[in-house]
Amino acid sequence: MALTRGPRGRRGWRGAVTAGVAALTVGAVACAGAQGRGAATPGTGQASATREGLIPAGYGSLRREDVSIDFTLQGLTIRAIPLDEAVIRTLAPDSYRALHSLGALRAPELERIRSRLGLPSIQAWHVAFFNVQQGEARFDPHGMSIRSAGRDFRPLDVVALVRGFDDGRLAQGRTVDAIFAFDPAIALDQPLTVTLAGEQSSVWVDVLQRLERERAAIWSRAAGARKPPID
């Protein structure tokens, strides 16, 4: 089966995912990043971001599809986005707030996973499945793997965000999503390959180039701003 990039601008897909994520509210703290750093809270400002080695929040302009790994597979559209602050801070403010809030809301569950496994941190990915075919579609809710720096990583645990995610069945027009907890050794600043249902995508190398350009633009925007856009 051929693997293709997911459709851009499909109203049902974008609307369903946006509505589901935007309904979430901010919790305590966001999940830890890929290199073991804590996710900064929006509004900490440029000075704090510089100390953490992070771009400041709120100055991004990218869309979610610009930083995601998308599949169209077996009648499903699947979108995977790492919730690492170094990635999502490149997004336009509304998208950043939604994904930051998503990680923050589920931070206690991710912390329990981290503590149980004895890891320094957890790398969290938001993964959503949308059925674009007629009738019911089936999927493996735990079938994603990531190859990074010569190692293969499977999800350590999955935190379902909607009821029925673990059923592996999806009615037409319905979206289900979850946070996948991975080992923090996955290097988001290097090319990686995502595998799902035996099909592979290596588009992260293109995403990296996009992120690099946007981060440079963000520092430029922040330098000319009087105050952080996110308080």
C-alpha positions in Angstrom: 0.0 0.0 0.0 1.4 3.4 -0.9 1.9 6.0 1.8 0.9 9.5 1.0 0.9 12.8 2.9 -2.5 13.5 4.5 -4.9 16.0 2.9 -4.4 19.6 3.7 -7.4 21.8 4.5 -10.0 19.0 4.8 -12.7 20.7 6.7 -13.9 17.6 8.6 -10.4 16.7 9.7 -9.2 20.2 10.8 -12.5 21.1 12.4 -12.8 17.9 14.4 -9.3 18.0 15.7 -9.4 21.7 16.5 -12.6 21.5 18.4 -11.5 18.5 20.4 -8.2 20.1 21.4 -9.5 23.6 22.0 -12.0 22.2 24.5 -9.2 21.4 26.9 -8.2 23.8 29.6 -4.8 24.7 31.0 -3.5 22.4 33.8 -0.5 22.7 36.0 2.7 22.2 34.0 3.4 20.9 30.5 5.1 17.6 29.9 8.9 17.5 29.7 10.7 18.0 26.3 12.7 15.6 24.2 16.1 16.5 25.7 14.8 16.3 29.3 14.0 20.0 29.7 10.7 21.1 31.3 8.2 22.8 29.1 8.0 26.5 29.8 4.8 28.2 30.7 3.4 30.7 28.1 4.2 34.3 29.0 7.5 33.7 30.7 9.1 36.1 28.3 12.1 36.3 26.1 14.7 36.4 28.9 13.4 33.2 30.4 13.2 31.5 27.0 16.8 32.4 26.4 17.9 30.9 29.7 16.1 27.6 28.8 17.5 27.6 25.2 13.9 27.9 23.9 12.4 30.3 21.5 9.8 32.7 23.2 6.2 31.6 23.1 3.6 33.4 21.0 5.6 34.6 18.0 5.2 31.6 15.8 3.3 31.6 12.5 3.4 27.9 11.4 0.3 25.7 11.0 -0.1 22.3 12.6 0.3 20.6 9.3 3.7 22.3 8.9 5.1 20.5 12.0 3.2 17.2 11.8 3.8 13.8 10.3 0.6 12.9 8.3 -0.5 9.6 6.9 -3.4 8.6 4.7 -3.7 4.9 5.3 -6.4 2.3 5.0 -9.1 4.9 4.8 -7.7 6.9 7.8 -6.0 10.2 8.0 -3.5 10.1 10.9 -1.6 13.1 12.2 1.3 12.9 14.7 2.8 16.1 16.4 5.4 16.1 19.1 4.3 18.2 22.1 7.8 19.4 22.7 7.9 23.1 23.4 10.8 23.6 21.0 8.4 22.4 18.2 5.0 23.8 19.2 6.3 27.3 20.0 6.8 27.7 16.2 3.1 27.5 15.8 0.7 30.4 15.5 -0.5 31.6 18.9 -3.9 29.9 18.9 -2.5 26.5 17.9 0.4 26.9 20.4 -2.0 27.6 23.2 -4.2 24.6 22.4 -1.3 22.1 22.2 0.5 23.5 25.2 -2.8 23.2 27.2 -3.2 19.6 26.0 0.1 18.7 27.4 -0.5 20.6 30.6 -3.8 19.0 31.2 -2.4 15.5 30.9 0.9 16.3 32.7 -0.1 14.4 35.9 -0.8 11.2 33.9 2.5 11.6 32.0 4.3 12.2 35.3 2.9 8.9 36.7 4.2 7.1 33.6 7.6 8.7 33.9 7.8 7.9 37.6 6.7 4.3 37.1 9.3 3.7 34.4 12.1 5.6 36.2 12.8 7.9 33.3 14.2 11.5 33.5 11.3 12.7 31.4 8.7 11.7 28.9 8.5 12.7 25.2 4.8 13.2 24.4 3.2 13.1 20.9 -0.4 14.0 20.1 -1.7 11.4 17.6 -5.1 11.7 16.0 -7.0 9.4 13.7 -9.8 10.6 11.4 -12.0 8.3 9.3 -12.3 9.6 5.7 -13.8 6.5 4.2 -17.4 5.3 4.1 -18.3 2.9 6.9 -16.2 1.8 9.8 -12.4 1.8 9.7 -10.1 -0.2 11.8 -6.7 0.8 13.2 -4.1 -0.3 15.7 -4.3 2.3 18.6 -0.8 1.4 19.8 0.9 0.6 16.5 3.1 3.6 16.0 6.9 3.4 16.2 9.7 5.9 15.7 13.2 5.2 14.5 15.7 7.7 15.8 19.5 7.6 15.7 19.5 3.9 14.8 17.1 2.9 17.5 13.5 1.8 17.3 11.1 3.2 19.9 7.6 1.9 20.7 5.1 3.8 22.8 5.8 3.3 26.5 2.1 4.0 27.2 -0.8 5.7 25.6 -3.1 8.3 27.3 -6.5 8.2 25.4 -8.2 11.6 25.1 -11.6 10.3 24.0 -13.7 7.3 24.9 -13.3 4.5 22.5 -9.7 5.2 21.4 -8.6 1.7 22.4 -11.4 0.0 20.5 -9.4 0.2 17.3 -12.6 1.0 15.3 -13.7 4.4 13.9 -17.0 5.3 12.4 -17.2 7.5 9.3 -16.4 11.2 10.0 -15.3 10.5 13.6 -11.9 11.5 15.2 -10.2 9.9 18.1 -6.9 11.0 19.6 -4.4 10.2 22.3 -1.1 11.3 23.8 1.6 8.7 23.1 4.4 8.6 25.7 7.8 7.8 24.3 11.3 7.5 25.6 13.0 11.0 25.8 16.0 9.6 23.9 14.2 10.3 20.6 16.1 13.1 19.0 13.6 15.6 17.6 16.5 17.8 16.3 17.6 15.0 13.9 15.8 13.1 11.0 13.6 10.3 12.2 11.2 7.8 10.6 7.7 7.1 11.8 6.2 3.7 11.1 2.4 2.9 11.2 0.7 -0.3 10.0 4.0 -1.3 8.2 4.2 2.0 6.3 7.0 4.5 6.9 7.3 8.3 6.7 10.5 10.2 6.8 9.1 13.7 6.2 10.5 14.9 9.5 13.6 16.0 7.6 11.5 18.5 5.8 9.9 19.6 9.0 13.3 20.3 10.6 14.2 22.7 7.8 10.8 24.5 8.3 11.4 24.7 12.1 14.9 26.1 11.7 13.7 28.9 9.4 10.7 29.7 11.7 12.9 29.8 14.8 15.2 32.4 13.3 12.1 34.5 12.3 10.7 34.2 15.8 13.9 35.6 17.4 13.7 38.5 15.0 10.1 39.2 15.8 10.7 38.9 19.5 13.6 41.3 19.4 11.3 44.0 18.0 8.4 43.4 20.3 7.7 45.5 23.5 6.2 42.6 25.5 5.5 38.9 25.1 2.3 38.3 23.0 1.2 35.5 25.4 0.6 36.5 29.1 
